[in-house]
Amino acid sequence: MPEIRPFRALRFEPDVVGDLAAVVSPPYDVISPALQRELVARHPKNVVRLDLPPDELGDGPDERYRRAARTFAAWRSDGSFRKDPRPSLYVYEQTYRVPGTTMERTQRGFFGRLRLETFGPGSGVLPHERTLSGPKEDRYRLLRATGANFSPVIGIYADASGSSARRLADIAGGSPAIDLVDDDAVRHRLWVVPVDGSPDGPVATLTAAAGAAPITIADGHHRYETALRYRDERRASRSGEEDPAFDYILMLFLETTAEPLTVLPTHRVIRGLGEDGSSSLWANLGELFSVRRVEAAAELEAAFGPAGLAAGGAGRFGLWTRVGGAIIEARRAAFEPWLPRGGEALRRLDVTLLQVALDRLCGIDPAATAAGGRVAYTKSPTEALAWVDAAEDGADAAFLLEPTPVAEIAAVAAAGDVMPQKSTYFYPKPVTGLVINPHEW
């Protein structure tokens, strides 16, 4: 079973850095070059300088990672960071509006350390996504240089008893140590919960509930696999050290039954079909789908815009080309001959069905999808439709999706399968810089 530990986090000192909202950032993997420049300019101690260090003129190989390490050490020395005196869990609450709707939700969890486990049969940590070598190498070089986790992996667990949800709500009724609002109007609050030694205390009950069954990685697969590589290399060079801190990774643990988690779909934009390919797509669409034509993009936007509220999993998609669109529903029996190997959970996913459709109808196989080029991705249905209308970068068709249900993500992971690329997007993301996990006790 997963082993979860409290830890002594490094946290920004407001008396030194000022407004905490100015020094936190989104996770590295959702930061565009323009946003990176904006965050660097926002505050001289914005955490983006550590988690996604910018290149500078004249940099040699790995210099930006070494600069991040020097910056990290300097900020620890000048008091910008302070280390909490006692091992703690960090209860975290996000209040947000579901994109495309007026509905407000509150998501609670806690930050802790998770002991790293290699994936495989019997593991207490389950992946659901394939990883790419480039992002892993980037995260490895940063971790090797700094020896710290700046942004968390997200893990999900189910506690049907409701005990952890009640405990989190009780803690959230108190005064938070941090309370800030980010650029997306998401409110982030954090409470420090030190170890009290009681078997019935909040630390013990939360870690027991989250560690009662395998944890499914919801987001952060590249960071997790990087940490495994780093752990193994450190073990090889420091044999005999008992319970080293590099055996653990920073994780945000989210419970999945008390409050609905928001998973947004990632829509697909297909490039390079040309007139003949588009005509062929429409001509053969009925082989796999029931088709209801729509003439206005607004109808598709209305059907797939508030995606965070859709149940998902019904095999329902939107299709848009420059000759009109359709709402299409998979005829599942027609897909059976071409579904990939794997468990039933993987084979019934919307993203799996769409991958089969792209292969059969557009000549884009899974390898081509993973490599990019012919398939572009966006969270915005409006943007996807606009790309097609403008033929931007050769865009000829857009497929709009509904979200992947959280239960399906867990089911795929439990079966030992992994999903196609860009299958899930958990929203909102935890901000980077609230708590930092140094590889030390």
SULURMO-V338890 format. One record per backbone hydrogen bond with DSSP energy under -0.5 kcal/mol. CO is the residue of the C=O (numbers start at 1). NH is the residue of the N-H. If there is no record, write none. Layout:
co	nh
CO	NH
CO	NH
This chain:
co	nh
2	4
3	115
5	113
7	9
7	88
9	84
10	436
11	82
12	14
13	16
13	17
14	18
19	22
20	23
20	24
23	47
25	432
27	30
28	31
30	32
32	36
33	37
34	38
35	39
36	40
37	41
38	42
39	43
43	46
46	49
47	50
47	51
48	52
56	59
60	63
62	66
63	67
64	68
65	69
66	70
67	71
68	72
69	73
70	74
71	75
72	76
73	77
74	78
75	80
75	81
76	79
80	13
82	11
82	84
87	195
88	7
89	91
89	193
90	111
91	191
92	109
93	189
94	107
95	187
96	105
98	101
99	308
103	98
105	96
107	94
108	255
109	92
110	253
111	90
112	251
113	5
114	249
120	123
124	215
126	217
128	419
132	136
133	137
134	138
135	139
136	140
137	141
138	142
139	143
140	144
141	145
142	146
143	147
147	439
148	150
149	437
150	433
153	155
153	252
154	218
154	219
155	254
156	216
157	256
159	162
162	166
163	167
164	168
165	169
166	170
167	171
168	172
169	173
170	173
171	174
178	190
180	188
182	185
186	182
187	95
188	180
189	93
190	177
190	178
191	91
191	193
192	194
193	89
198	201
201	205
202	206
203	207
204	208
205	209
206	210
207	211
209	212
215	126
215	217
216	156
216	218
219	154
220	224
221	225
222	226
223	227
224	228
225	229
226	230
227	231
228	232
229	233
230	234
231	235
232	236
233	237
234	238
238	241
244	247
245	248
247	116
249	114
250	153
251	112
251	253
252	155
252	254
253	110
254	157
261	263
262	264
262	427
264	425
265	267
267	378
268	399
269	376
270	396
270	397
273	277
274	278
275	279
276	280
277	281
278	282
279	283
280	284
281	285
284	287
285	288
285	289
288	331
290	329
292	327
294	325
296	299
296	300
297	301
298	302
299	303
300	304
301	305
305	307
306	309
307	310
307	403
315	330
317	328
318	400
319	326
320	398
321	324
324	321
325	294
326	319
326	328
327	292
328	317
329	290
330	332
331	334
331	335
332	335
332	336
333	336
335	338
335	339
336	339
343	347
344	348
346	349
349	353
350	354
351	355
352	356
353	357
354	358
355	359
356	360
357	361
357	362
358	362
358	364
359	363
363	365
365	369
366	370
367	371
368	372
369	372
372	374
374	271
376	269
378	267
379	381
380	384
381	385
382	386
383	387
384	388
385	389
386	390
387	392
388	391
391	394
392	395
394	272
396	322
397	270
398	320
398	400
399	268
400	318
403	405
405	409
406	410
407	411
408	412
409	413
410	414
411	415
412	417
413	416
419	130
420	423
425	264
427	262
431	434
432	25
433	12
436	10
436	438
437	149
438	440
